[in-house]
Amino acid sequence: MGHIRGKTIIAIFILLMMPITINSSAQFGGSWELGWVTNVDGNYEVEMEEDWDIDGELVIYIDNTGQGEITIAFDLEWDSDIPFIVDGPETGTIAGGENLTFTFTLTEDSELDIRSFSPSEAYVLTLIAEQVVSEQTVSTQDIEAGVELPEIFNLQPNSIDDQSMYSDTWIEVEVLVSNWGNSGDAVTSADVEIRSCPNLKAEGLDQFNNLIIEPTDLDNNVAKGFNIKFIASASHPDRTCEVTFSVISEGDERVRSVTFDLRVSAADIVVDDQSSSGGSSNGDGLSENSSNLAWVGFYELFLILLFTIYFCRVEK
């Protein structure tokens, strides 16, 4: 009887301890909360400059509602290749009743062509937090956020070689526009400003209106453009004209331009029969040599004068 009674007491003791053990385990693994401090509603967009420098921060919090200190290990997982480097803590220690924040920074990966990553794509980050006790994971929580790159617009006219032409003629100059941003863009309008040459006109600018240009050198995309016709009037003097071609980007509404020189040479005015006789021009269209007929008239006058003198002496 005493032996049986002893077993009964032990069984009752075990039953009394079981609820305590279960509740302690539940409290041990569920007394903290993980969440975002950064606003990730929709997607989080990093900041990015035209030189492709990236600047971003994702901040989380750990709220330890228990009484004991906890240690949390962090792990980051991405759903695809990413164009940036993530730096942040690997672990964090949070005291009982404490709420701490942890920051993960996003910077550019200089080894990658950041421009080739589409701004229309969201890169999904999963942040996994594990409560660790004696190098063993006792509870896990995770949160997600979509991270995006901003659109960079950089619609730029290509450089143009200096040109030359004559007055009372016209030439066509090929003008191309490149898109050095990371998103499709369009030319709202184009303009040509000509300095020092009021007698020089440009035609064909309306061809650029609403011209759509995809990012140049990505997916075999190339610069686009048209020929602009420059017309110099017959009265145009010898002069070097400064020509500035500008476009307005639909994406960021900025004006970007390129400048080149266009040399206009005045056409020489030369009398045909004088040029055939070997006379050289003095710059005003008249030959520097006199007509051969003028020389004939001079000799005739000289002979008449000689005859007159001769007859006067005979009569005397």
C-alpha positions in Angstrom: 0.0 0.0 0.0 2.8 2.4 0.9 4.4 1.7 -2.4 1.2 2.4 -4.4 0.5 5.5 -2.4 4.0 6.8 -3.2 3.4 6.3 -7.0 0.0 8.2 -6.7 1.7 11.1 -5.0 4.3 11.3 -7.7 1.6 11.2 -10.5 -0.4 13.9 -8.8 2.8 16.0 -8.6 3.5 15.6 -12.3 -0.1 16.5 -13.2 0.2 19.7 -11.2 3.4 20.7 -12.8 2.4 20.1 -16.4 0.1 23.2 -16.9 2.9 25.4 -15.3 5.4 24.0 -17.8 3.2 24.5 -20.8 2.2 28.1 -19.9 5.8 28.9 -19.1 6.9 27.7 -22.6 4.1 29.7 -24.3 5.1 32.8 -22.5 8.8 32.2 -23.2 8.2 32.1 -27.0 5.4 34.7 -27.4 6.3 37.7 -25.3 7.7 40.0 -28.0 6.5 41.6 -31.2 8.2 42.6 -34.5 7.0 45.4 -36.7 7.9 48.3 -39.1 8.7 51.8 -38.0 9.3 52.9 -41.7 6.1 53.5 -43.6 6.0 50.6 -46.1 2.3 50.9 -47.1 2.4 50.1 -50.8 6.1 50.0 -51.4 9.1 51.8 -49.9 11.0 53.9 -52.5 14.7 54.6 -51.9 16.2 57.9 -52.9 18.5 57.9 -55.9 20.6 60.7 -57.6 21.4 61.0 -61.3 24.8 59.5 -60.6 22.9 56.4 -59.3 23.9 56.9 -55.6 21.2 55.2 -53.5 20.2 56.2 -50.0 17.5 54.4 -48.0 16.7 53.2 -44.5 14.3 50.5 -43.3 13.6 50.7 -39.6 12.0 48.0 -37.5 11.0 47.7 -33.8 11.1 44.8 -31.3 8.6 45.2 -28.4 9.5 42.9 -25.5 6.4 42.7 -23.4 7.9 40.0 -21.1 9.9 40.6 -18.0 13.1 38.8 -19.0 15.8 39.9 -21.5 15.6 38.4 -25.0 18.1 38.1 -27.8 16.9 38.3 -31.4 18.8 37.3 -34.5 18.0 38.9 -37.9 18.0 37.5 -41.3 17.1 39.2 -44.6 15.8 37.4 -47.7 15.0 38.9 -51.1 12.7 37.5 -53.8 15.1 38.4 -56.7 18.5 40.0 -57.5 18.8 43.5 -56.0 20.7 46.6 -57.1 21.8 47.6 -53.6 23.7 46.6 -50.6 22.0 46.2 -47.2 23.8 46.9 -43.9 22.3 46.3 -40.5 22.6 44.4 -37.2 22.8 40.6 -37.1 21.4 40.4 -33.6 19.8 42.6 -30.9 19.2 42.3 -27.2 16.0 43.8 -25.7 15.4 44.1 -22.0 12.1 43.1 -20.4 9.4 45.7 -21.0 11.7 47.5 -23.6 10.8 48.6 -27.1 13.9 49.0 -29.4 14.3 50.0 -33.0 16.9 48.6 -35.5 17.9 50.3 -38.8 18.9 48.6 -42.0 20.5 50.9 -44.6 20.3 50.5 -48.4 23.2 51.8 -50.6 24.1 51.2 -54.3 26.1 48.2 -55.4 28.8 49.8 -57.5 29.6 46.5 -59.2 26.2 46.5 -60.9 24.7 48.6 -63.6 22.0 50.2 -61.4 20.4 51.8 -64.5 19.5 48.4 -65.8 17.2 47.7 -62.9 13.6 48.7 -63.8 12.0 51.3 -61.5 8.6 49.7 -62.2 9.6 46.5 -60.4 9.2 46.0 -56.6 11.9 44.0 -54.8 10.3 42.1 -51.9 12.3 42.0 -48.7 11.4 39.4 -46.0 12.9 40.3 -42.6 13.1 37.2 -40.3 13.5 37.7 -36.5 14.4 34.6 -34.4 14.4 34.6 -30.6 17.5 32.6 -29.6 18.2 30.9 -26.3 21.4 29.0 -25.9 21.9 29.1 -29.6 18.5 27.5 -30.2 15.6 29.2 -31.9 12.6 29.2 -29.6 10.3 31.5 -31.6 10.2 33.3 -35.0 8.4 36.2 -36.5 8.8 37.8 -40.0 7.6 40.9 -41.9 7.7 41.9 -45.5 8.2 45.1 -47.5 8.4 46.0 -51.2 11.3 48.2 -52.1 11.4 50.3 -55.3 13.9 52.4 -57.2 12.7 55.9 -58.3 12.5 57.0 -61.9 15.4 59.0 -63.1 14.9 61.2 -66.2 17.8 62.4 -68.3 16.8 63.3 -71.8 20.0 64.7 -73.5 20.7 65.9 -77.1 23.9 64.3 -78.5 26.9 66.4 -79.3 26.9 67.9 -82.8 30.0 68.6 -84.9 30.6 72.1 -86.1 29.1 72.8 -89.6 29.7 75.1 -92.5 27.6 76.3 -95.5 27.3 79.2 -98.0 24.8 82.0 -98.2 21.8 81.4 -100.4 22.0 77.7 -99.7 20.7 75.2 -97.2 22.1 72.1 -95.4 20.6 69.3 -93.2 22.1 68.5 -89.8 21.3 65.2 -88.1 20.3 65.8 -84.5 19.9 62.8 -82.1 18.5 62.7 -78.5 19.6 60.0 -76.0 17.7 58.9 -72.9 20.3 58.4 -70.1 17.6 57.7 -67.4 16.2 54.4 -66.3 12.7 54.9 -67.6 11.0 55.7 -71.0 10.6 59.4 -71.7 9.4 61.7 -74.4 10.3 65.0 -75.9 7.6 67.6 -75.1 9.0 70.1 -77.6 12.3 71.1 -79.3 13.8 74.5 -80.0 16.7 76.1 -81.9 18.3 79.4 -80.8 20.6 81.1 -83.3 22.9 83.9 -82.1 24.5 86.5 -84.3 22.9 85.4 -87.5 19.4 86.8 -88.0 19.5 85.7 -91.7 19.8 82.0 -90.8 16.6 79.9 -90.2 15.9 76.4 -89.0 13.1 74.1 -90.1 11.9 70.6 -89.0 11.7 71.1 -85.3 8.1 69.9 -85.0 9.3 66.4 -85.9 10.6 66.1 -82.3 7.3 66.8 -80.6 6.1 63.8 -78.5 9.1 61.7 -79.7 9.3 58.7 -77.3 12.8 57.5 -76.4 13.5 54.4 -74.4 16.6 54.2 -72.2 19.6 54.4 -74.5 22.0 51.3 -74.6 19.5 49.2 -72.6 17.8 46.3 -74.4 19.4 47.5 -77.7 17.7 50.9 -77.5 19.4 53.7 -79.5 19.2 57.5 -79.7 16.5 58.9 -81.8 16.2 62.1 -83.9 15.7 63.8 -87.2 17.5 66.1 -89.7 17.1 69.8 -89.1 17.2 72.0 -92.2 19.3 75.3 -91.9 18.7 77.9 -94.6 20.9 80.9 -95.1 19.6 83.9 -97.1 21.4 85.4 -100.1 22.3 88.4 -98.1 23.9 86.5 -95.2 27.4 87.9 -94.5 30.5 85.9 -93.6 29.9 84.9 -90.0 30.1 82.1 -87.5 26.7 81.4 -86.0 26.3 79.9 -82.5 23.4 77.3 -82.7 21.8 75.9 -79.5 19.4 72.9 -79.8 17.2 72.3 -76.8 14.6 69.7 -75.8 12.1 69.6 -72.9 11.7 66.3 -71.1 8.1 65.1 -70.4 9.4 63.1 -67.4 11.0 65.9 -65.3 10.1 69.0 -67.5 13.7 70.0 -67.5 15.4 71.7 -70.5 18.6 70.2 -71.8 20.6 71.5 -74.7 23.7 71.2 -76.9 25.6 74.0 -78.7 27.6 73.9 -82.0 29.0 76.5 -84.5 27.7 76.9 -88.0 30.0 78.9 -90.3 28.2 80.8 -93.1 30.4 82.0 -96.0 29.1 84.8 -98.3 29.1 83.9 -102.0 31.5 85.9 -104.2 30.0 88.2 -106.9 32.2 88.0 -110.0 31.4 89.3 -113.6 31.7 86.4 -116.0 33.5 88.2 -119.0 36.0 89.8 -116.6 36.8 86.5 -114.9 37.4 84.9 -118.4 39.8 87.7 -119.3 42.0 86.9 -116.3 41.0 89.9 -114.1 41.0 89.3 -110.4 38.2 90.5 -108.2 38.7 93.4 -105.7 36.0 92.1 -103.4 33.1 94.3 -104.6 32.4 92.3 -107.8 34.5 94.6 -110.1 37.6 93.5 -111.9 40.9 95.3 -111.0 41.9 95.3 -114.8 40.3 97.8 -117.2 38.6 96.7 -120.4 40.7 96.0 -123.6 38.4 98.4 -125.4 39.6 101.2 -123.2 43.2 100.6 -124.3 42.1 100.7 -128.0 40.5 104.1 -127.5 43.6 105.4 -125.9 45.8 104.5 -128.9 43.3 106.0 -131.3 43.4 109.2 -129.4 47.2 109.2 -129.3 47.4 108.7 -133.1 44.9 111.5 -133.8 47.0 113.8 -131.6 50.2 113.0 -133.5 48.4 113.6 -136.9 47.2 117.0 -135.6 50.7 118.1 -134.5 52.1 116.9 -137.8 49.6 118.8 -140.0 50.0 121.9 -137.9 53.8 121.9 -138.6 53.2 121.3 -142.4 50.9 124.3 -142.7 53.5 126.5 -141.0 
